[in-house]
């Protein structure tokens, strides 16, 4: 949205008057809150450019958990031992989940 920085600025009083006038016009217009469009139909017709990834093949090398890593029992993410916050009853908790 373009902004005209040379236009005179409105004061708080002007803004409140505008909003009261807008509310009064909305109150008289009963059909302004009614929406006839179905959200699922609108979403089905919308497609992002380059979103078709059916021909793509992803290859990721998965490494097993290392000796200096642990799996947080709260978020189930693998972290380095330096991020170990506590070990309560055999449960390993990372610093992010402990906070």
Secondary structure, 3 states (H helix, E strand, C coil): CCCCCCCCCCCHHHHHHHHHHHHHHHHHCHHHHCCCCCHHHHHHCCCCCCCCCCCCCCCCCCCCCCCCEEECCCCCCEEEHHHEEEEECCEEEEHHHHC
